[in-house]
Amino acid sequence: MAHSAKRFFDGNYLARCQVATPLPLVKWVWERTCQGRTVPFRSVLDLGCGDARFALYGAYERYTGVEIDEDNGLSSNLPVKAQVLYGCALMMSLQGYDLCIGNPPYVRHHDMDQEWQRGVAGAISELIKMPVDLRANAYLYFMAKALVSTREDGLVALVVPFEWVARPSAEWLRRFIGANRWSVSVYRLPDGIFPRVLTTASLTIIDKSRGDGQWDYYDVTKDFSTRKVDGPTCTRHKTLAYSRRNDILYAQRGLSPGSQKIFCLTEGERLYYSLQVGRDVCPCVTSLRNLPSDFKILSSGRFWEYYVSRGARCWLIRSDKESLSKELKAYLDSVDPEKRDTATCRKRAVWYRYKRPDPARLMFSTGFVNHGPQVLENRIGAVHLGSVGGIYGEKRLPYRKIAGYLRNIDFASRIIHHANSLRKIEINQMNSVLQEALDHLT
């Protein structure tokens, strides 16, 4: 398992996940962590410690950092009471620490080596005595490891994505914390605190010494002053619930054919390869950002004006067909093997043959910055891809009224921040709203 983990943590992965915590933030995390606690801490653990910069501050008698990358240089002037161990922290036996502090690595589950992920998930599941969601991103495993590596009255203080307080993939961890009635304080950090990271970050402090199960939320400004807020949405409203789809009216995520640069062409590329609309390509929409926010209908004229004529990737190749024209086959044969070497393409018997969904009746942007996502009637039968969601249902339903209902909802007050001013509605959250619309309009 150690070899598998080392392979997983090599190369491009390390360049993506190693984001140094700004030193002012490190100092503030320590200040916030020490409030109301008896210091110095006797033993401190830092999982995925990087250059061990959390050892430079704080009051402790012994600091132990764990890092997978032996080539990651340590901070200068580390105290003599600090040591760094090298290896996979998630597979080590670590117990009895007073505090676990740090900024664990963030890795999407899509990017994980499956063998490594299954091994880690199994080990964590055995430790916490409950199932672990395999959709969990890596930082959730580190949070769980921190909780089981600290004393019964210990403290965990980690810089992690704010989204963990609401995402379904973190429900198992929230349930584990709730079962033990530990208290949780979540400080939503200001936008831009990590220059290269867009995801909204938080300092999450879990106090195992308290048994009240209380959750508190705070907003943090750029000068690190804090303000208590009502909940994860920073409003009086609860986070929008997640619901499974029903066949009467439901949302569906955008198609991911393998690589938009291969499967979605511009008008210039379509003409260059002599591909015909209808035979070889069909209209597709990968983003609604091109359109004015007051548009309610995607018509043929607007598609040509805002997508085709502006060089957007708006033609989905019909490689899902059994029979391909010689022109389309020639295009597919011209694709560089390295560019089509994606996880999605590798899983297929024929790398380019995807399953094309029916055009959605309505399309919506899953990301938004104002009160809610843009919602459009899909008059041209375009296929939605990527960050564009689709809404399907029975023919009898009043889709124009449903679209109007969705436009009048204040989604922003019910959805947590995703990145900077951006909020993101998940497909099953939209399913909850669609159920409300169905009850209201039919």
N, C-alpha and C positions, 0 to 999 in steps of 0.2 A: 504493500500500500504506500509506503514511503516513496518508492520509485515512481509510482503512478502520480502521486501528488507533486513530486518534483517536476515531472514532465508537464503536468497541467499548469504549474506556476512558472514555466519558462517563457522566454521570448516575448512575443507580442503581448501576451497576457500581462506580464509585469509592467510593460510600458503603459498599459491602459489602467491598471488598478492602483499603481503606486502613486498616490496623491498625498503629498506632504501636508500635514496640518499646520496652518500658519501659527507662528509662535505666540502672537497675542491671544489666539483662540486656545492654545494649549494652556497658557497661564490662566485664562478665565475659567476654563473647565476645571482646573485644580481649585481655584478660589470657590467656585460654586459647589464642588464636591466636598470641600472641607467644612462648609457651613453647617453648624449644628452637629458636628462629629468630633469625637475625641481623637486628637492628632498628637504625635505622628502615628500614621498607620504602620503596624508592624511589618506587614508583608503586602506588596503590591504586584499585580500581574498585568501585563500588557500583551494581548494576543494580536499577532500581526503587527509588531511594533515598528517596522520600518527602520528608520535610523535612531530609534529609541529617544526621540525628543521629549516624550512625556516624562523621562527620567530627569530632565533638567529642572523641573519645578516640583512643587509639592513638598509635603512633610511626611517622610516615610523612613523606616529603618532599613528596609530591603526591597529592592525593585528587581523583578524578573521579567524581561521581555522575551518574547518568542517570535522568531522570524524565519520564513521559509527560504529567503533569498540571501545566501551568504555573500553575494557580491554587492549588497546594499550597504554602503558605507555608514558607519555609526556617527552620530553627532560628536563633535569635539567636546572635550571637557566633561565627559560623563563622570558622575560621582563614583567613588570607589565602592559604594554600597549598591551599585547597579550592575547587573549581569545580563547578558543576552544569550539565549539558547537558540540553536538553529535546528529546524525541523518543522513538520506540519503540526501546528498547535492543536488542531482539531482532533488529532489522533494521539496526542500525548496524555499521560495521566497527570493531571494538575488538580490539586485539592488544597483546601484550607486557607485560602488567601483572604485577607481582610477587605481588599478592594481590587476590582478589575477595572482598569481605566484605559482609554485609548481611542483609536480611530481604525476599526477593523476594515479589511478590504471589502470593496463592493464589487461583486461579479454577478451578472445575470445568470439565471439557471441555464439559459440557452447556450451560454459560452463555456459551461463546465464539461469536463471530461466525465462521461456518464459512469464509468467504473468508479472513479474517485468520488463522485457525488453519491452514488448508492452506498459506498462504504462509509462515508461520513454521516449520511442521513441515518443509516442503520446504527452507527455508534451513538449518535445523539439521541435517537429514539430509545435506545436501551438505557441511557443515562436518565432521561426524563420520564420514562415509563409511559409514553404516549406516542402515537404515530406522528411522523414529520412529513409535511407536504413537500413533494419533490419539485414543486414550482418555486420553492423558496430560493431567494438569492443568497449568496454566500454569507453576507453580513448577519443574516438571521441565525445561521449555524454558530457564528462567533458569539452572538448574544446569548444563545442557549448554553454554549460552552462556558461563558463567563459566569452564568448563574450557577452552574453545577460545580464550578471551580472555586467559588467563594464560600466562606463560612456560613452557618445558619443565620447569623446576624450581620452578614457582610453587605457590601455595597458594590453596585455595578454602575459605572458612569462612562457611557460610550457615545461617540459622535457617529451617528448612523442616519440614513435617509428618514425623513419625517413620515414618509408613506407607510411605514410599518404599523402605525397606529390604526390603519383602516384596511389595508390590503388583505384579501382573502388568503393569499399565500402565507401570511404571517399569523393567521388565526390560531394555529396550533401553539405558537409561542405566547400569544396573549392569553390563551386558555390555560397554559402551564403557569403563567404568572398569576392569573386569577385564582386558580386552584390553591395556590399557596398564600393568597391574600397579601402579597407584597405590594407596597405602595410604589407608584410610578409618577415621576415628574418629567414632563416633556417640554423642552425649550426649543421652539422653532427659530432657527438661526436666520439671520438676514440674507437676502439675495446677494450673490457675488462674493460670499466669504471665501469660497474656493474658486480661484480665478478660472480654472479649466473645467469646472464641474457645474452643470446646470441643475442637477437634481436638488430640490430643497432639502437641506440638512437639519438635523436636530442634535441637541445634547439630551440623551435619555438617561435619567438616573433612576435606578431601581433599588429601593431600600428594603432589604430582607429582614431588618430588625423590627419593622412595623407590621402589624397584622390587621390593618384596617382596609386593605385592598383599594385605597383611594388613588384616583388618577387626577393629576393637576396639569394644566397646560399654560404655557407662557410664550409670549412673543418677545424676541430679543432684537434690539436695534444694533446699528453698526458700532456704537460706542459701548455695547454690552449692557445697557440698561434693560431691565425686564419689566414686562407688564403681564399680569395674570389675565387670561381670557377664558371664555365659557367652555370651550371644548376644542376638538381638533379642527373644526371649520372656522374657528375664531368668531363664531356667531352663536346665537341662541339655538340654532337649528342643529339637529343631529346629522351625522354623516349619512348620505344617501345609501340606502340598503342595497344589497346585491340579491338578485332573484334569478332563478333559472328561467329560460325561455318557455313560452307556451306557443302552440302552433297557430293560434289565432292572430297574434301580433307579437313580433319579436325583433330584436336587433342581432346583427351578425358582424363580426369583425371584418376588416378589409382583407382582400386576397393577398397572399404573400407567395408569388409564383417562384421565387428563387433569387432574383436580382432584378430590380427595376431597370437597371441599365441595359439588361439583355432583353427582358420581356416587354418593356414599355419603350416605344420609340417616339421620337419627334417627327413632325411632318417632313423635315428634311431627310431624316434617316429612312422614313417610309418610301419617299420618292427615290432615294439613292438605290435602294434594294428592289425597286419596282414591285412593291407590295400593294395589293388592292384592298380598299376598304370593303368589308363584308366577307371577302374570300380569305384574306390573309390576316387582317387586323380588324379590331372593333374599338369603339370609343372607350376610354377609361379615364378615371379621375384619381389622382394620387394625393391631391390636396385641394382644399377649398380656399386657400389663401389668395389665389389669383382673382377671386370674385369679390365685387363690392359686397359689404355686409348686409345691404338691404335687399339683395337678390333672393327671391323665393323659388324660382324655377330655373332649372338648367335646360335651356332650349338649344336647338341646333345652332342658331345664330350666335348665342352667347358662348357656346362651346368653341366655335370657330374663332370668335373674336378674342376670347380670354385664354384659350389653350393652344389651338392649332397655330394661329398666326403669330403667337408669342414664343414659339419654340418649346413649349412644355412637352414633357413625356406623356402623351395622351392617346397613343395607339397601342393596345394590348395585342401582341401577336397571338394568332389562333393556333398555337402548337398543340392545343388540346384535341384537335381533330385527328381522326384516324388517317385521313388522306390529306396530304399537304401538297401545295403547288410546288413546281420546280423552283420558283423564285423564293418561296419561304424556306424550302429545304436548303437552297444555296445559302441563304442568310444564316440559318442555324449551323450549317457546316463551317461557316466563316468565324463563328464565335471562338475566341481564344479559350482553350481548355482550362487555363488557370482562372479565368474570369467566371467560368461556370462551375468552379470547384467550391460550391456552397453546400452546407448541410442539407438544405432542401433538395437540391438537384441530385446529390449523391444517394438519397434515399429512394429515388425513383428507378424503375426498371429502364425507362427511357428518360434521360435527364431532363428533357424539355417538356414532357407531357404532363401537364397539370390538370386539375379538375376545375373547370370554369363554373363559377356560380351564376345563377340567373341574375339579371339586373334587379337591383333593389327598387322598391317603389319610392322610397325617400332615402336621401343620403345626409349624413351629418358629420361634422368635424369632431373627432374625439378630443382634440385639444382646443382650448379657448382661453381668452384673456378678459372678456367682459362678463356679462351676466350669464351667458350660456352659449352652447355650440350653435353654429349656423346650420340650418335645416333647409334642404332643397327638395323640390319635386323633381324626380329623375325622368324628364320628358323624352330623352334621347336613348334611354336604355343603356347608359354607360355602366361599366363594371367598376365597382369601388375597390381601391387598393390601399394598403398601408394604413395611414392615419385617418382614413375616411371610413366611417361605419355605414352600414346599410340597414334599412328597416323593411321587413317583409310581413306579409300577412294575407288574410283572406281578401278576395276581390271586392266583397261587399262593403268593406270598411271605408269611412270618409277620410281618406288620407290627407286631403287639404286641411280639414279641421284638425286632424292629429298633428300636422306640421304646425298649425297655428297654436295649438295647445302647448307644444314643446317650446315654441319661441317665447311664450309668455311666462315660462318657469324661471325662477331665479336659481339656476344651478350653482352659481358661485357661492351661495350661502350654505350649500349642502355637500360641497366637495372640497377636499383638502388641497393645499398647494402642491403642485408637482415639481415645477422648476421656475424660479423667478416669479413672474406674474402669471405664468401659465398654469392652468388647471386642466386635468385630464379626466374625462368620464370613461369608466370601464364599461364594457359591453353589458355585463349583468347589472350594472347600475342603471343603464338605459332601459333594461328590461323591467326594472322596478317602476320607472317613470311611465313606460308604455302600458303597464298594467293599470296605473292610475288614470292614464288617458282613456283606456278602454272602459274602465268603470264610469268615467265621467261623461263620455261621449256616446256610449251605446246603451 
